[in-house]
Amino acid sequence: MSHFLLAERLYLDHAATTPALAEAREAMLRALWPNPSSPHADGRAARAALEEARSRIAAALGWKDHVIFTSGASEAIAIGLGRTKAARITTSPVEHDAVLRATKEAERLEVGADGIVRLPIRGCAEGTLFAIQHVNNETGVIQPLEELGAAIHVQGGVLFADCAQSAGKLPLPDADMIAISAHKFGGPPGIGALLIRDLTLIHPSGGQEQGYRAGTENLPGIMAMAAALDCKPDWLDQAGSLRAFLDREIEAAGGEVVAKDSLRSPAIASYRMPGVAASAQLIQFDMAGISVSAGSACSSGTIKASHVLTAMGWDAKAAGEVVRVSFGPTTSQADVERFLSVWTAIFERARR
């Protein structure tokens, strides 16, 4: 955990960002110099290290095609969707804000109360781009992208998958373009990538990254991202057990588990505390030394109504009573029990 956070605090907001692994920090410090675009021997050595890291990242993710480095998933989304050659874009209403901002005029697919995009997908023109998130950042719901992708590809469509919450944790889907962000899996903020099968799917912009992303490559971030992916996640089974325990206990205490019957990431869960606004919960959790989140807080640090829960059929009041808990490599049973104790105390005070 960063030095400026109090040691006694409990951090359960790993879906927002997870602390960089020691291996990533060390790799970043070793790569702070020089510029990989410089023609001299130092620059050539940096370029060689960058390309070796590109290959390591692709191999770690099981990706056999192009890797374009970006500043994170949001920029990868902006490039993939903003510079697509597709004449038409279709997406779901439960996407991350970065996707919704880039597809304001797009047709929205139907989503059920379980948070799953509905099949069958019919009537798409050949070459239509479908942007569908792999793991939802609020609910943890995992979209069946193998089924959805097959339905899209058989009609000649293109699948763009936002994998910010799944890359480095779950196998990547069979998509044509994928957005990833290093700070979600133990790398530093400010570095990510657009994985793309065929560069002809998007318009070039000139500059670095084979002409598809201008600006000096972030070599320290790239080396740190590669190092983070080299560290295989061995904590997900434990996280799944912790989340299942918390699901049961929250329900037993009178709370509600969001999308409880859906296939979900072991590291993300959302819970409703009936009658208690999420904003009031966050204040009390924070005072108790626990960091959690609510709504779509990614862009501004403020709580907004959750468009994800609204799309799943939740009314505004119920949606405004939900907080998200997300686990990381260091989350323990004692951590979850501490959160549960505070959750129960807040709920009991409110009911009294």
N, C-alpha and C positions, 0 to 999 in steps of 0.2 A: 504494500500500500504506500502511496506517496507520503513523503515526510511531513506535508502540511496538514494531513488529516490526523485527528486524535486517535491514538492507538485503541482506545476503548470503544470507538464507534464500530457499528456493524454495517458493512456495506453489502446491500442486496439490490444493487442496480447495475449488474454486469451487462444487461442488454443495452444500456446506454453507452457504457464503455467499461472495459475490464482492465485492471492494472497491467501494465506491460510486464511480461515475463523477464526474469533476470537475463536469460539468454538473448532476448531481443534488445535489452538495454545495452548489454556488452557489445553486441554486434553493431549497434548504432554508434556508439562511441568510437569504435575502431574505424568507422567509415565517414567521419566528418570532413574528410578532405581526400582527394581533390575533385575537380569537375570532370565527370565522365565524357563530356563533349570536347574537352581540350585535346589538341593533336599531339602533345608531347608525351614522353614516356609515362609520366605520372598519370596523365589523362587516359592513356591507352590501358594502363593497369586498372584504373577505376572502371573503364568501359568493360573490360574483361570480367571484373568482379560483378558488375551489374548484370551482364548477360548470363553469367553462371547462376546468379540469384534468380533470374527470370526462369531459367530451366528448373531450378530447385522448387520454385513456387508452383510451376505447372505440374511437376511430377508429384508433389505433395498433395495437390488437389485432384490428381488423375485427369488433368486437362492436356490434350494433345495439340491444341491449336494456338492461336495468337494471344499474347498477354500484353495489354496496353496499360502502363502504369498511370495512375491518376492520383489526385489528392485524397481520394476516398470513394465510398460508394455513391455519394450524391453527385460527384463529378462524373463518375462512370455512367450513372443514370442519365445525366444531362447530355453526355456525348452519344450514348447509344440511342436514346429516344429523340434527342434534339437534332441529331445529324443522320437519322435513319433515312434510307432511300424508299422505305415503305410508304405507299400512298395513303395508308389508313392505319390507325392505331386503335386497339381495343384493350381495355384493362379492367381490373376489378375495383370495386369501391372500398376495399379494405387495404389498399396499398399504402406504403409509406408516403408521407407528405412530399418527398422529393419526386416520386413518380407522379403523384396527382398534379403537382405544379407543372411538370413537363408535359402533361397530357390533358390539359383543361378542356379541350374540345373532343376528347376521345369518347367512344361508346363504352359504357360500363357493363360488365357481365353481371349475371345474377349470383348472389351469395346467399346461402341458407343461414338459419339460426345457429348452425354449427360452425360458421365461419368458412365453409368450404365453397369454392367456386363450382357452380353447377354444370354438370354434363347433361346432354351432349352440347358441344359447341358446333353450331350449324351456321351455314350461310355466309362464311367469311370469304371475301374475295381473295384470289391467289395473291400471296405476297403481303397479306395483312400481318402486322406485328402485334403480338399479344404480350403485354407486360403483366406478369403474375409473380407475386412474391412467393418465395419458397417457404420461409418460416415467418409468421407474422410477429412483428416487434412488440405488439401489445398483449396478444393472447397466447402466443406460442404455437398457434395452430399451424400444422404442416399441410401445405397444399399437395394433392396427389399429382405432382407435375409429370410423372411418367405417363399417367392416363391422359392428362390434359395435353401434354406435349404430343403424344401420339395422335390425338384428335386434331390438333392444330397442324401437325406436319402432313397428315394424310390429305389435308385440303390445300396444301401448298403455303401454309402460313409460317411465320417466324416467331419463335418463342424467346422473349427476354425475361430472365429470371433475376429478381433482386435476392441475392443470397447473402446479404450482409449478416443475417442472424444464423446462417447455417454453415457457411464456408469455414473450414477448419474444424468442424464438429460433426457434420453429417455428410454423406456422399453427395456430390453435386448432381443435379438433374441433367437430363439430356436436353440442354437448351442451346440456342444459337448464339445468345449473348448472355453474360452473367456479370453482375456487379458485386464486388466484394470490398470489405473495409477491414484493415488490419487491426484497428483498435477494438474490434469485437472479439478477437481470438488471441489476444496477448501481445500484439504488436503495438506500435505507437500510433497516436492520431496523426492525421495529415498524409496518410498513404493508403492507397487501395489500388484496384485494377478493374479494367473492363476485359473480361475474357470473351473472345469472339472467334467463331468458327471461320468466318470468311470476311476479310477486310472490305470486300466490295459491298457489304451490307450497309456501310455508313459512308458519308462524304468525308474526305480528308480535310485537314485544316492547315497543314503545313507545320514546319517545326520538327520537334523531336518525336520519338516513338513512331518511327516509320512514316512520319508526316500526319499522324492522327492526334497528337497532343503537343502543343507548343509549351516550351519552358524547360529549364534545366531539370534533369531528372533528380529526384530526391534520393540520392544514393544511400544516405544513412537510414532513411525510412525503408527503402527497398531491402537493404541488408537485414534490418530488424524484422521486417515482415517475413522474409525467408527463414530466419532463425526461429520465429514464433511457430511457423508451420512445421518446421522440423521437429518440434516438441509435440508428439502425438498426444491428443487429449485422453487421459486415462481416468478422468473424473466424471464422465457423463453418466455411467451406470449409478454411481453414488448420488449424483444430482437427481436422477430419475426416482430413486428411492426416497430421497428427501422431499421431492415435490409430491409424490404419492402420499407420503405421511402428512404433509401440510394440507393437501386436498381433503383428506379424511377428517383431520382435526378441525379445519375451518368449517366444514359442513356440519360436523357434530356440534360446533359452538353456535350455529345459527347463521353462518355466512353462506355465500354462494360462490361456486367455482365457475369461472367463465369457460364455456366450451368444454365442459368436463368430459364429455363422451367423445370428443374429437381426438385424433392423433396429434399430440403436441410435443414440442421440444422439451426435453427433460430439464432445460435450464430456465424456462420462462413460464410464469403462471400469473393469472389475474384473479383477484378476489373482490367480491362485493360485500360491504358491511352495511346491511339494510338500515336506512335512516340516518346514516352518518356521511356527510359530504366528504369526498376524497380530499379536498383542500384541508378540512379539519383533521382528517386522519394524518396527512403528511406533516402537519405542524406538530402533532403529538408524537408521531414516530421520530421526527427530527429531534424533538426535545428529549426523547428517550435514547438518543444516540444511534438511531437506525435510519439508513438511507434507502428509501424506496421511491417509486415514481407513480405518476398517474396521467392518464390522457396522452395526448401527443405533445410532449414537452420538448422534443428534439430541437426545434428550430429557434425557440426564443427563451427557453428556461421557464416558461409560464405554462399554467395548466389551461388547456382548451378542451372543449367538448370532444369526446372521442368519436371520430367519424367511423372508426372500425366497429364499435359497439352499435352505433346508430344503424349501420348497414346490416348488422346481424339482427336487427329488430328490437333493440333495447330502447326504452323510452329515456328521455333526457334525465329524469330524476335518478333512475336506476343506474344509468351509465355514469352519472356523476358521483356514484358511491363506490367506484371500483379503483383499486390500486394494483400496481404490478410489482411482483417480486421476481428477481432474476438472480440465478446462482452463478458462481464461478469456481475455479479450481480449488479455492481454499475454503469454500462454504462447508460447514460441519453440521452435525446433528444438533450440537449445542447452539449454534447460530439460529437454526430454524426454530428450536424450542424457545429461544429468547424472543424472536419475532412473534411467535404464537402467543406467548405470555402477554406481550404488550398489546397485540391485536385484541385479545380477549378482554383485557382491562379497559381498553378504549370502548369496546362494544358494551361492556357491562355498565360503565359510567353513563353512556348515552341512554341506555334503556332505563336506568334509574331516574 
